Amino acid sequence: MDYKVFVGRCWETNDMGIANHGNSEKEVPLENVVEGFNIMADYHDASPATVISFKDGRLVFSFMGKEIVVEPGHIWNSPMHRVYNPYIYEAEGYLVRVEKIYDQADEKKAAKRVVKLLDMMGNHSVEEGCPIWKNIPLAQELLDILHNRLPISGEYLDASEIMFACDYIFIHELLNQRDVPRLCLEFLQLRKLALKAQKSTDVKFPSECVLGVKEADNIQNRLDFYIDPSVSMEWWVDYVNAHLLFDPVERTPEWEKVIYEVEKACDRKLRGVPRGMGFCFEYWSVKKAELAKRGIEWKTPHQMNPRVMFD
């Protein structure tokens, strides 16, 4: 597979609370991307970024004494430095990205699949019982397409549209964030890459259709704390102002790996059971048994909150 390497300058400003950002970039001829070459050579005020290796799209270079690795489809940004301006906040930095060269027919097909997956996920969210656990494999496929089958800003989906696809999941609550926090964090990381790659010619979405920067950061912070084993369950519950305690096993990678199959088994075994008073206890009993089959001992919400009345 062929690749392209881009370098550029990024900037951000804040004038009395009105923030803005952007970047400009240029392609580096591949014949130049060899050991010892300074890929920032055209930016005379930038520190050298000296190529160490470039193989299978994986670019390794040194910058300010550090070894930097840029994988295909990813963007590296240097630390921003303040530009002297007595009137507004203004900062600049640099970027390096590696882009796969995609076949146009494959790219078009992948873009259509993105739309289809989002539509399928949305349909699950309005089914009876709101079975969004069904969205887990769809979201995994979506992430794979956005990471590996489409450029971060291409002919069929630009960077703004990729960011919209990521944000759509959170705005419409198409995944249970506490069941698959690591998957959700991957979407948040991808949206950051897309945000940095946005161009002035990208599609413009209304503010209500995409997450704000602060809103996205809040979700990421909440999930980062959630999966951090050094953070207690009690602290996290207080942090998010939740009302119920939960079994800490729900935060583990082991839980995230099996939860789809567990919910699928519960759905099959409880098919036809009325969803009325007391159903939650039947559901928890089946779920506890299915988790135990997979080596996970789980305390139900009732066990974790014995003084709470559930129906």
C-alpha positions, 0 to 999 in steps of 0.5 A: 500500500502507498502512503503520503506524508504531510507536514504543516503549521497549526495555530489557535487564537482566543480573542475575548473568549472567542476561540478559533483554530486551524492548520495549513499543510504540505505534502513531503515527496516520499523520495525525501522521507529517508533516514536523516532527512529533516521533514520540517526543512521548509519551516525555518523557524521549526526545530528539526524533525529528523527521520529515523525510519519510514516503513509500511507507513510508520514514520519515526523521527526525532524532535527536540530530543524525543522519538516520535512515532506517527502511524498511518491515519494519525496526526502528531502535533508539536507543543504549541508555543505562544506568539507575542501579541499584546491584544489576544492569545495566539499560539502556533505549533507544527503537525505531521501526519501519514495518510494511506492512499485509498482506492476511490471505489473502496473509499466510496463503499466504506463511506456508504457503510459508515452511513448504514452503520449509524442508521442501524445503531440509531434504529436499535436505540428506538427499539422496545427496551432500547437494546443498545448492546446490539450496537457494540459490534456495529461500533467496532466495525465503524471504528475500524472503517474510520481508522483503516479504510478511510482517510482522515479527510477524504473525497467522500468523508471530510474531517468534519463528517468523521467527527460528526460520525463519532459525536453522533454516537455520544449525542444519541447515546448509542453505546452504554459508556460504562459497558464499553468505556475503552471503545468509547475512548477510541472514538473520542481519540479519533474525533480529536484527530479529525478536529485537528485535520479540519479544513475551511472547506469541510462541511459545516454542522450546526452546533447541536449536531456535534460535541463542544470541545469542553463537552467531549473533554468532560466525557473523556475525563469521566471515562478515563477516571472510570477505567483507572484502577487507582480511582475507587468506585465510591470516588467515581460515583461521587464525581459523576453525582450518581445515586447507585454503587456498582460492582467494580468488576464492571470497569475491567477490560474482562467485562468489556470483552464479554458484555456483548455476548452476555447481553445477547444470551440474556436477550435470548433467554428472557425473550417473551418474559414480561418487562413489568414489575420485578423483571430487573431481578430476573434479568440480573439473575440471568446476567449473573449466571452468564457472567459466571460462565465466563469467569466473572463474579458479579454483584447485582445492583440490588446486592451493591445497594441493599437499602434501595428498593428496585422494581 
